[in-house]
Amino acid sequence: MTDLTALTIAQARDKLRAKQITSSELTDAYISAIDAANDTLNAYVALTPDKAREMAKASDERLASGEAGALEGIPLGIKDLFGTRDVHTQAASHILDGFKPKYESTVTQNLWNDGAVMLGKLNMDEFAMGSSNETSHYGPVVNPWRAQGSNKNLVPGGSSGGSAAAVAAHICAAATATDTGGSIRQPAAFTGTVGIKPTYGRCSRWGIAAFASSLDQAGPITRDVRDAAIMLKSMASIDEKDTTSVDLPVPDYEAALGGSVKGMKIGIPSEYSMDGMPDEINKLWEQGIAWLKDAGAEIVKISLPHTKYALPAYYIVAPAEASSNLARYDGVKYGLRVPGKDITDMYEQTRAKGFGAEVKRRIMIGTYVLSAGYYDAYYLQAQKVRTLIKQDFEKVFAEGIDAILTPATPSAAFGVGDQDMAADPVKMYLNDIFTVTVNMAGLPGIAVPAGLDGQGLPLGLQLIGKPFDEETLFKTANVIEQAAGHFEPEKWW
């Protein structure tokens, strides 16, 4: 029998339904793989083997009686931002020490309703704030990929670094993730996996710890485009508990795969060609353009003039919303409490000890831009810029563009503890340069592995689509995936 953990969701689904394997066997294979890998990779912060075996047993019973759900018996990892009933949910932060919610997030409930199995909770940047998974209270996640001839540990990207690393290392079949400014697509690009940020409102945010409410969106990280389509179908839904979720039918995304891109117009924005961008990224972009052209798509040069303002505007809007959202963590009702001489002192002591340096930095930036006298100059201006960014996209889509192709990241994965990044937060923020516009405009974006750099590290391309047109993204990403081939890290852990 092939190594069970090497199966994609689609392959495992077929074998489960054909009674060639059981969910219990598949789940045990993943539990063993996690036990062997997690001390090295640090991808999981909480393991739920007993719960996983119990869920797998129930799945086997449903499979035997012909009542299988869409994800019946498939073992998944869940980002620590998603509330999971009676299971560790801490957003990888010290301030939520010991928190186990009495509720289930809508997205994870949708997955369990479809028969999925929970392996555990995945590491992430604290409160989803970071681009390298180094801000976690539980320490950095290690990328399963290494540069050729090097044993240096690399970051998996962030904030969904645990999700991306676990999928790339085959210690879950797929993982949930969230994306506020690139936190699904950037780690996917760094680990040779597929990550889709759906349109804002496609998946419910209820039960997911909030970072920036107008930007956050849940999505999957998977091994290939087909698995991403399968996962998103189960994750997406309308939800009366989240008024920003949209009441639109969820299409069968998997059915879009294999469709032709002949005659489609693919936009290439000149503004994404940055000064100092590595040649390898430019070459990869050119290669992606050539693949789509060969498949019959029409390549059109476009302009998104307000792109250059996206990153500064994002780093005003996101911290502003974060400072408001994170005000609820005060040590009174749940999580960490550090005693103080009075209630104000207790708040201060708890927050000082509970939040990490990056979270504190963003809370302070956010509080500053929302303060009297600065609100108009910063926050209001940033919101106006956001509208202009959205209008840029609306204009090109109105002119007949079906999807936009860009690089996913400005480089391949960098080292854990990289001194340049540690010394200059802005340099770290620049990792989101190609991804933040998508969140600012509420659009769907997918990162798909497209090649390896000179050191043998994966690089990704990004496709941006029209609102709620994820099907076109899956179809187009599938063409790139077929042309590029499949990339796996060599096992060293």
Backbone torsions as a table, in degrees:
resi	resn	phi	psi	omega
1	MET	NA	140.8	177.8
2	THR	-64.8	160.2	175.1
3	ASP	-59.9	119.0	-173.9
4	LEU	-60.0	-33.1	-177.2
5	THR	-74.5	-8.0	177.9
6	ALA	-84.1	-9.9	-177.4
7	LEU	-74.3	138.1	171.0
8	THR	-74.0	171.3	176.9
9	ILE	-58.4	-46.4	-176.9
10	ALA	-60.9	-41.7	179.4
11	GLN	-67.9	-44.4	180.0
12	ALA	-63.9	-40.9	179.0
13	ARG	-57.5	-45.1	-179.2
14	ASP	-65.2	-42.1	-179.1
15	LYS	-68.7	-36.9	177.7
16	LEU	-64.3	-44.1	-177.3
17	ARG	-72.1	-27.5	178.2
18	ALA	-85.1	2.8	179.3
19	LYS	62.9	25.3	177.8
20	GLN	-81.8	-26.8	174.9
21	ILE	-138.5	165.8	174.4
22	THR	-112.9	159.5	176.6
23	SER	-63.9	-35.0	179.4
24	SER	-62.1	-41.6	178.0
25	GLU	-64.7	-44.4	-178.8
26	LEU	-62.8	-44.6	-178.8
27	THR	-65.3	-43.3	177.8
28	ASP	-61.6	-37.5	178.7
29	ALA	-62.9	-41.4	178.3
30	TYR	-68.7	-40.0	179.7
31	ILE	-61.1	-42.2	177.4
32	SER	-63.6	-41.6	-179.7
33	ALA	-64.1	-39.3	178.2
34	ILE	-64.5	-45.8	-179.6
35	ASP	-57.2	-36.4	-178.1
36	ALA	-78.2	-29.4	-170.1
37	ALA	-104.4	-28.1	-164.0
38	ASN	-68.6	-31.1	178.2
39	ASP	-61.9	-30.9	-179.3
40	THR	-85.0	-44.9	-172.7
41	LEU	-89.7	-25.1	179.5
42	ASN	58.1	36.7	-176.9
43	ALA	-79.7	-33.9	-179.7
44	TYR	-101.4	138.6	174.5
45	VAL	-103.7	-15.5	177.1
46	ALA	-151.6	132.6	-179.6
47	LEU	-110.2	143.7	-178.7
48	THR	-128.6	59.0	-175.2
49	PRO	-62.2	-37.8	-178.7
50	ASP	-65.6	-44.7	179.2
51	LYS	-63.6	-40.2	-179.8
52	ALA	-61.8	-44.1	-178.5
53	ARG	-67.0	-36.7	178.5
54	GLU	-65.5	-44.0	179.3
55	MET	-66.5	-38.3	179.6
56	ALA	-64.9	-39.5	179.9
57	LYS	-63.1	-43.8	178.5
58	ALA	-63.8	-37.3	177.8
59	SER	-64.5	-42.0	179.4
60	ASP	-61.0	-37.4	178.6
61	GLU	-66.3	-41.5	179.1
62	ARG	-67.6	-39.4	178.1
63	LEU	-62.6	-40.1	-179.0
64	ALA	-65.9	-32.6	-177.1
65	SER	-94.8	7.0	176.9
66	GLY	74.2	24.3	-178.6
67	GLU	-111.9	35.0	-172.7
68	ALA	-69.3	135.0	173.0
69	GLY	-81.8	176.3	-175.5
70	ALA	-62.3	-29.9	179.7
71	LEU	-118.0	28.2	-172.9
72	GLU	-55.6	119.6	173.7
73	GLY	81.3	6.2	-176.8
74	ILE	-89.6	121.4	-177.7
75	PRO	-81.8	125.0	-176.3
76	LEU	-120.0	155.0	168.2
77	GLY	-102.4	145.5	-175.9
78	ILE	-119.8	125.2	177.3
79	LYS	-57.8	140.8	-173.4
80	ASP	-67.7	1.8	177.2
81	LEU	-83.5	-20.7	-176.8
82	PHE	-85.7	127.7	176.8
83	GLY	-66.3	126.6	177.5
84	THR	-126.9	122.4	-171.8
85	ARG	-55.0	124.9	176.7
86	ASP	61.5	18.0	178.5
87	VAL	-126.9	138.5	175.4
88	HIS	-29.1	120.7	175.3
89	THR	-141.6	98.7	-172.2
90	GLN	-128.0	4.4	-177.7
91	ALA	51.6	28.7	-179.0
92	ALA	53.5	34.7	-178.6
93	SER	-119.9	145.7	177.2
94	HIS	-68.7	-27.3	-174.5
95	ILE	-69.5	-17.9	178.5
96	LEU	-104.2	26.4	-179.2
97	ASP	-44.9	126.6	172.8
98	GLY	74.5	6.0	-175.8
99	PHE	-75.1	125.4	174.7
100	LYS	-130.4	105.4	-172.3
101	PRO	-67.7	158.5	176.3
102	LYS	-99.3	20.5	-179.8
103	TYR	-138.1	167.7	177.8
104	GLU	-120.7	134.2	176.9
105	SER	-61.8	151.0	-178.4
106	THR	-59.9	-42.6	-178.1
107	VAL	-61.8	-46.5	-178.8
108	THR	-69.2	-35.9	177.0
109	GLN	-61.1	-39.8	176.8
110	ASN	-59.3	-41.1	-179.6
111	LEU	-66.9	-42.9	180.0
112	TRP	-66.9	-36.6	177.2
113	ASN	-61.1	-29.8	179.0
114	ASP	-90.1	6.5	172.2
115	GLY	96.3	5.7	-178.7
116	ALA	-69.0	160.4	-176.7
117	VAL	-116.0	135.6	-179.4
118	MET	-96.1	119.9	178.4
119	LEU	-86.3	-29.6	-178.8
120	GLY	158.9	-173.6	-177.6
121	LYS	-104.1	136.9	-172.3
122	LEU	-99.3	143.2	178.8
123	ASN	-62.2	158.6	-176.0
124	MET	-165.7	167.1	169.7
125	ASP	-66.4	143.0	-176.5
126	GLU	-54.1	125.5	-177.7
127	PHE	51.3	28.2	177.6
128	ALA	68.1	20.9	-178.1
129	MET	-103.6	97.7	178.6
130	GLY	157.9	163.3	-178.6
131	SER	-123.0	15.6	-175.7
132	SER	-144.0	-2.2	-175.6
133	ASN	60.2	34.9	176.2
134	GLU	-106.0	-4.9	-178.8
135	THR	-93.4	1.5	-179.1
136	SER	-64.6	141.4	173.5
137	HIS	-61.4	-22.7	-176.8
138	TYR	-95.8	12.6	178.2
139	GLY	87.0	167.3	-175.2
140	PRO	-70.9	150.7	170.1
141	VAL	-87.3	145.8	178.5
142	VAL	-103.7	131.4	178.5
143	ASN	-68.0	133.0	176.8
144	PRO	-65.2	-16.5	178.3
145	TRP	-85.6	144.8	171.9
146	ARG	-132.7	150.1	176.1
147	ALA	-65.4	149.8	-179.7
148	GLN	-56.3	131.9	176.4
149	GLY	71.7	12.4	-178.2
150	SER	-124.6	146.2	173.6
151	ASN	-113.4	22.7	178.9
152	LYS	-76.0	134.4	177.5
153	ASN	-73.8	135.7	178.9
154	LEU	-112.8	155.6	176.8
155	VAL	-77.5	152.9	176.8
156	PRO	-93.0	6.1	-171.8
157	GLY	85.9	173.6	-178.4
158	GLY	-153.8	170.2	4.7
159	SER	-84.1	-12.9	-176.0
160	SER	-86.6	46.3	-175.9
161	GLY	-66.5	-38.6	178.3
162	GLY	-63.8	-40.3	179.2
163	SER	-62.2	-48.0	-177.1
164	ALA	-66.8	-43.7	-178.9
165	ALA	-65.1	-41.3	-178.6
166	ALA	-64.8	-39.5	179.2
167	VAL	-68.7	-44.2	-178.9
168	ALA	-65.5	-33.5	-177.7
169	ALA	-88.4	1.7	179.7
170	HIS	61.5	40.9	173.9
171	ILE	-110.9	15.9	162.0
172	CYS	-163.1	157.3	-178.9
173	ALA	-74.1	-30.7	177.0
174	ALA	-167.3	171.6	-177.5
175	ALA	-142.9	151.1	169.3
176	THR	-81.1	153.8	-179.9
177	ALA	-152.3	172.8	174.0
178	THR	-135.9	156.5	-174.7
179	ASP	-138.5	116.1	178.6
180	THR	-108.3	-32.2	176.9
181	GLY	-147.6	12.7	-178.2
182	GLY	139.0	9.1	-170.7
183	SER	-72.2	-4.3	168.5
184	ILE	-102.4	-45.7	-170.2
185	ARG	-74.5	-38.4	-178.9
186	GLN	-67.7	-47.8	176.2
187	PRO	-64.0	-33.2	176.4
188	ALA	-61.3	-44.6	179.6
189	ALA	-63.5	-36.5	-178.5
190	PHE	-74.2	-16.6	-173.5
191	THR	-120.7	6.5	179.0
192	GLY	69.3	29.5	179.1
193	THR	-114.6	174.8	179.2
194	VAL	-104.8	132.6	177.9
195	GLY	-136.1	129.6	177.3
196	ILE	-119.2	128.6	168.3
197	LYS	-96.5	110.0	179.8
198	PRO	-71.6	172.5	175.4
199	THR	-56.0	142.1	176.7
200	TYR	-56.5	125.8	-179.2
201	GLY	100.4	-8.6	-179.0
202	ARG	-72.1	-38.4	176.8
203	CYS	-114.6	143.7	178.1
204	SER	-67.0	141.9	174.4
205	ARG	-95.5	-0.4	-175.2
206	TRP	-64.5	130.6	178.5
207	GLY	84.4	5.3	175.6
208	ILE	-106.4	128.3	-179.4
209	ALA	-57.9	127.6	-173.0
210	ALA	-81.0	138.0	169.3
211	PHE	-107.3	-71.7	177.4
212	ALA	-129.7	104.2	-166.1
213	SER	-60.8	-28.9	-178.1
214	SER	-86.3	-2.0	-177.0
215	LEU	-120.3	-30.6	-174.8
216	ASP	-61.1	137.5	172.4
217	GLN	-152.5	135.3	179.3
218	ALA	-82.6	150.0	175.4
219	GLY	-164.7	175.2	-178.8
220	PRO	-99.6	156.7	164.2
221	ILE	-118.9	128.1	-172.5
222	THR	-139.8	176.4	-178.6
223	ARG	-82.0	-25.8	177.8
224	ASP	-149.8	175.6	-174.1
225	VAL	-66.5	-39.1	-179.7
226	ARG	-59.9	-45.1	179.7
227	ASP	-62.9	-37.0	178.2
228	ALA	-63.3	-39.2	178.7
229	ALA	-65.1	-41.8	179.6
230	ILE	-64.2	-46.2	-178.2
231	MET	-64.0	-46.0	-176.1
232	LEU	-64.2	-35.1	178.2
233	LYS	-57.7	-39.5	-179.5
234	SER	-79.5	-33.6	-176.1
235	MET	-74.5	-35.4	-171.7
236	ALA	-76.8	140.9	174.7
237	SER	-173.2	159.7	167.3
238	ILE	-76.3	151.4	-179.1
239	ASP	-148.5	118.6	-179.0
240	GLU	-65.8	-17.0	178.9
241	LYS	-82.9	-10.0	177.6
242	ASP	-127.7	103.9	-175.4
243	THR	-68.8	-12.3	177.1
244	THR	-89.5	-6.6	176.3
245	SER	-75.8	145.6	-169.2
246	VAL	-104.4	136.8	-178.0
247	ASP	-87.1	77.0	175.9
248	LEU	-130.0	142.9	178.6
249	PRO	-58.8	145.5	178.0
250	VAL	-90.4	116.9	-177.0
251	PRO	-70.5	166.4	171.2
252	ASP	-82.2	90.6	-174.1
253	TYR	-61.0	-34.4	-177.1
254	GLU	-61.8	-32.4	-178.7
255	ALA	-65.3	-21.3	-179.0
256	ALA	-74.5	-20.5	-176.2
257	LEU	-68.6	143.5	179.7
258	GLY	89.2	-9.0	177.6
259	GLY	-68.3	154.2	-178.0
260	SER	-80.3	146.5	174.8
261	VAL	-103.4	9.1	-178.7
262	LYS	-57.8	128.6	178.6
263	GLY	83.9	-8.6	177.7
264	MET	-70.3	147.2	177.4
265	LYS	-100.5	119.5	-179.9
266	ILE	-106.8	119.9	-179.1
267	GLY	-84.4	137.4	176.9
268	ILE	-118.6	104.0	-174.9
269	PRO	-79.6	126.1	-178.0
270	SER	-63.3	-28.3	-176.0
271	GLU	-69.0	-14.8	-179.7
272	TYR	-86.8	-0.9	175.1
273	SER	-90.8	95.0	-170.8
274	MET	-90.5	152.2	172.7
275	ASP	-63.1	137.7	175.9
276	GLY	76.5	9.5	178.4
277	MET	-70.7	134.2	-178.4
278	PRO	-57.5	145.0	179.0
279	ASP	-55.7	-35.9	-177.3
280	GLU	-61.5	-36.2	179.5
281	ILE	-69.7	-43.3	177.5
282	ASN	-60.8	-43.4	-179.4
283	LYS	-63.2	-41.8	179.6
284	LEU	-61.6	-42.7	179.3
285	TRP	-60.7	-47.0	178.1
286	GLU	-59.9	-39.8	180.0
287	GLN	-64.2	-42.2	177.7
288	GLY	-60.9	-42.1	177.9
289	ILE	-60.5	-44.4	-178.6
290	ALA	-63.0	-42.0	179.9
291	TRP	-61.0	-44.8	-177.9
292	LEU	-69.6	-35.4	176.8
293	LYS	-62.9	-46.0	179.5
294	ASP	-60.6	-31.0	-179.2
295	ALA	-82.3	0.2	175.1
296	GLY	102.5	4.2	179.3
297	ALA	-79.5	153.0	176.6
298	GLU	-96.9	127.8	-178.1
299	ILE	-94.8	125.8	-176.7
300	VAL	-125.9	127.0	175.6
301	LYS	-74.2	132.0	-179.5
302	ILE	-130.7	168.7	176.9
303	SER	-126.3	132.5	173.5
304	LEU	-122.2	78.5	-165.2
305	PRO	-59.9	-26.5	-175.9
306	HIS	-90.4	7.0	179.6
307	THR	-54.5	-39.2	-174.9
308	LYS	-64.1	-18.8	179.2
309	TYR	-95.1	-2.8	-172.0
310	ALA	-65.0	-45.9	-175.7
311	LEU	-65.5	-49.6	177.2
312	PRO	-60.8	-39.3	179.4
313	ALA	-65.7	-40.6	179.1
314	TYR	-60.4	-43.2	-177.6
315	TYR	-79.4	10.4	164.9
316	ILE	-105.2	-49.6	-176.4
317	VAL	-64.2	-48.9	-175.2
318	ALA	-63.5	-49.9	178.1
319	PRO	-63.9	-33.1	178.1
320	ALA	-60.7	-47.9	179.8
321	GLU	-67.9	-34.9	178.9
322	ALA	-65.0	-41.5	-177.8
323	SER	-63.8	-33.3	177.4
324	SER	-73.2	-47.1	-178.1
325	ASN	-65.7	-36.6	-173.8
326	LEU	-85.2	-1.6	176.7
327	ALA	-64.7	-20.4	-177.1
328	ARG	-72.5	-16.2	-177.5
329	TYR	-90.1	97.8	-172.0
330	ASP	-130.1	1.9	177.8
331	GLY	83.0	5.9	-175.9
332	VAL	-84.7	-54.4	-171.0
333	LYS	-100.2	-30.7	-175.6
334	TYR	-155.6	165.1	177.5
335	GLY	77.1	-157.6	-176.1
336	LEU	-67.3	140.8	169.4
337	ARG	-135.4	121.7	176.1
338	VAL	-106.7	118.5	-176.3
339	PRO	-59.3	148.7	176.4
340	GLY	-138.9	173.2	-176.5
341	LYS	-72.1	-22.4	172.3
342	ASP	-150.5	-176.4	-173.4
343	ILE	-65.9	-38.5	179.3
344	THR	-63.8	-42.5	179.0
345	ASP	-64.5	-38.5	178.5
346	MET	-62.5	-43.7	175.7
347	TYR	-55.8	-49.7	-174.5
348	GLU	-64.0	-45.7	-179.2
349	GLN	-63.8	-42.4	-178.2
350	THR	-63.7	-45.8	-178.3
351	ARG	-69.5	-36.7	179.6
352	ALA	-62.9	-42.1	-179.1
353	LYS	-83.6	-29.9	-171.6
354	GLY	-80.8	-37.0	-177.7
355	PHE	-92.6	143.1	175.1
356	GLY	-80.4	175.0	-173.2
357	ALA	-62.0	-42.2	-177.2
358	GLU	-68.5	-39.4	178.9
359	VAL	-64.8	-42.9	177.9
360	LYS	-61.0	-42.8	-179.6
361	ARG	-58.3	-45.3	-176.5
362	ARG	-72.5	-35.2	176.3
363	ILE	-62.0	-42.1	-178.8
364	MET	-67.4	-42.0	176.8
365	ILE	-60.3	-46.3	-177.1
366	GLY	-64.4	-41.5	179.6
367	THR	-65.2	-39.1	179.4
368	TYR	-62.9	-48.9	-175.3
369	VAL	-72.3	-15.1	177.2
370	LEU	-96.3	-5.4	-173.8
371	SER	-75.1	156.7	-178.9
372	ALA	-55.9	134.6	179.3
373	GLY	95.2	-24.1	-179.5
374	TYR	-114.5	-16.4	-177.0
375	TYR	-54.2	-49.8	-178.6
376	ASP	-67.1	-40.8	-175.1
377	ALA	-69.8	-32.9	-174.9
378	TYR	-111.6	-67.6	-171.1
379	TYR	-62.7	-46.6	-178.5
380	LEU	-64.1	-41.0	178.0
381	GLN	-62.5	-43.2	-179.2
382	ALA	-62.2	-37.9	179.1
383	GLN	-67.4	-34.3	177.2
384	LYS	-67.0	-42.5	177.6
385	VAL	-61.0	-39.9	179.0
386	ARG	-58.9	-41.9	178.1
387	THR	-62.5	-40.1	179.9
388	LEU	-66.4	-38.2	178.0
389	ILE	-62.2	-44.7	179.8
390	LYS	-61.9	-41.7	-179.4
391	GLN	-65.8	-34.4	175.2
392	ASP	-55.2	-48.4	-179.2
393	PHE	-66.5	-43.7	-179.3
394	GLU	-57.4	-39.5	-178.0
395	LYS	-64.1	-48.1	-177.3
396	VAL	-69.7	-34.5	177.2
397	PHE	-67.7	-35.8	178.2
398	ALA	-66.1	-24.7	179.3
399	GLU	-86.0	9.5	172.7
400	GLY	100.1	3.9	176.9
401	ILE	-71.0	132.9	-178.4
402	ASP	-92.0	-35.1	178.7
403	ALA	-158.1	160.7	-177.6
404	ILE	-119.8	133.8	-179.9
405	LEU	-107.7	128.6	178.4
406	THR	-142.9	167.6	168.1
407	PRO	-65.9	159.2	177.7
408	ALA	-92.0	-35.5	-178.5
409	THR	-141.0	158.1	179.0
410	PRO	-79.1	-5.2	-179.4
411	SER	-161.5	174.9	170.4
412	ALA	-81.2	179.7	-178.4
413	ALA	-59.0	142.0	177.9
414	PHE	-107.5	175.4	-173.4
415	GLY	-74.4	149.3	171.7
416	VAL	-64.7	131.8	179.7
417	GLY	77.1	18.1	179.3
418	ASP	-52.9	119.9	-172.7
419	GLN	-65.5	-37.8	179.1
420	ASP	-59.1	-45.4	-178.8
421	MET	-67.5	-43.2	-177.4
422	ALA	-64.1	-35.8	-176.5
423	ALA	-78.3	-22.3	-174.2
424	ASP	-133.8	97.2	-178.4
425	PRO	-56.4	-32.9	-177.8
426	VAL	-64.2	-37.6	178.3
427	LYS	-61.2	-39.5	176.8
428	MET	-65.1	-41.8	-178.6
429	TYR	-63.1	-28.4	-178.9
430	LEU	-67.0	-12.3	174.7
431	ASN	-62.3	-21.8	-177.1
432	ASP	-93.7	9.4	-170.0
433	ILE	-57.6	-35.7	-177.2
434	PHE	-92.1	-9.2	-171.6
435	THR	-107.5	-27.9	-171.9
436	VAL	-66.3	-29.6	-178.6
437	THR	-58.3	-35.7	-176.9
438	VAL	-63.6	-41.8	178.0
439	ASN	-70.4	-40.5	-179.3
440	MET	-61.5	-32.5	-178.8
441	ALA	-97.2	-2.3	178.0
442	GLY	70.6	21.5	-174.1
443	LEU	-91.5	164.6	173.2
444	PRO	-84.4	145.1	176.4
445	GLY	-144.7	141.9	179.8
446	ILE	-127.2	138.2	173.2
447	ALA	-105.8	130.2	-177.9
448	VAL	-129.3	135.0	179.9
449	PRO	-62.8	135.0	-174.0
450	ALA	-129.8	-7.8	-179.9
451	GLY	169.6	-177.3	178.8
452	LEU	-120.1	148.7	176.7
453	ASP	-83.4	-174.6	-176.9
454	GLY	-62.4	-20.6	179.3
455	GLN	-97.8	6.9	179.0
456	GLY	81.2	19.1	179.2
457	LEU	-98.1	146.4	-175.8
458	PRO	-71.1	148.0	174.7
459	LEU	-130.1	147.7	-177.5
460	GLY	-121.8	157.2	170.3
461	LEU	-110.9	152.2	-179.8
462	GLN	-114.7	137.5	171.5
463	LEU	-115.5	132.8	179.5
464	ILE	-112.8	134.6	-175.9
465	GLY	-121.1	177.8	175.5
466	LYS	-73.5	159.2	178.7
467	PRO	-54.0	130.8	176.8
468	PHE	59.5	25.2	175.6
469	ASP	-113.2	47.4	178.0
470	GLU	-60.1	-28.7	-179.2
471	GLU	-57.9	-42.6	178.4
472	THR	-63.1	-38.6	178.6
473	LEU	-64.2	-44.9	179.2
474	PHE	-61.7	-44.9	-178.5
475	LYS	-60.9	-45.7	-176.6
476	THR	-73.1	-40.6	177.9
477	ALA	-62.1	-34.9	179.3
478	ASN	-62.9	-37.3	177.7
479	VAL	-64.1	-44.5	178.6
480	ILE	-63.2	-44.1	-179.0
481	GLU	-60.4	-44.5	-180.0
482	GLN	-62.1	-39.2	-178.5
483	ALA	-74.1	-37.6	-174.2
484	ALA	-79.4	-30.4	-175.1
485	GLY	88.5	-176.4	-173.1
486	HIS	-109.6	141.7	-177.7
487	PHE	-121.2	130.4	178.2
488	GLU	-130.3	143.0	175.2
489	PRO	-74.1	149.3	173.9
490	GLU	-75.8	133.6	-173.8
491	LYS	-72.8	123.6	176.9
492	TRP	-127.3	-14.9	-172.3
493	TRP	-85.5	NA	NA
